[in-house]
Amino acid sequence: MTPEDHKDRPSRATEGFFGRRHGKTIRPQQAIALESGLRAHGIDLAVPPSADLADLFKANVSAIQLEIGFGGGEHLLHRATEAPATGFIGVEPFVNGMAKMMAALGKTPLANLRVYDDDATRLLDWLPQASLDGIDLLYPDPWPKKKHWKRRFVGPANLGRFARVLKPGGRFRFASDIDSYVNWALLACRDHGAFDWQARDATDWHHPYEGWPGTRYEAKAIREGRRPAYLTFIRK
């Protein structure tokens, strides 16, 4: 990676990861699965990426997708299983979620899936320019208190990161059940200028994405009476 690759990258400030990294203490068997799984599937940012990001995967892939904050991994595992010719990168700094994912991959390894267990902004800054076909940010922490809104992942700095790593025509998908965050994301993408919102009418963004398997966060939101929104933006 040359100095030119870095010069247009946003500097890290308050736009990185906020929140817990640990929940319940993981069991010894989970800890073993976590350690061995990260050795097999983890991405080491100390190693510069290949100019062709497809080299990151053991499988022969023709497109690459990133999911930021995959939680327990239900959606990411579904997509990686259904699309073996696509390379998937999943980011999850929460240890318990990563342990669950590594346990699943220990039972059913996927050659088209890699993971990163730290701050997504560091991975975004590591990725080559125009190297991704899509980014999913699904049910991110909404930071509902107004004084914490600056901690929301969608903002000018991170949208700049998305714009840098997405190919022209690449897709950014954002799902949330929190109205204030949905409006926040719409305004942030409009103001950034690199993204076009793909809404055809006033109702279609309340319909799940094609092939959507659902997530436990979505199920919880619906049980509690909140209506999810599914936004899609295209990189200009």
Protein Blocks (a to p, Z undefined) as FASTA:
>chain_A
ZZklmmmpccdfflmceddfbdcdddfklmmmmmmmmmmmmccfkbccdfblmlmpmbdc
fbdcddehjlnommmmmmmmmmmmbccddddfblklmmmmmmmmmmmccfkbccdfbdfk
lmmmmpcghkbfbdcdehiafklafklmmmpmbdfklmmmmmmmpcghiacddddfbfkl
mmmmmmmmmmnopaccfbfblmlmmpccehiabifklmmmmmnopacdddddddZZ
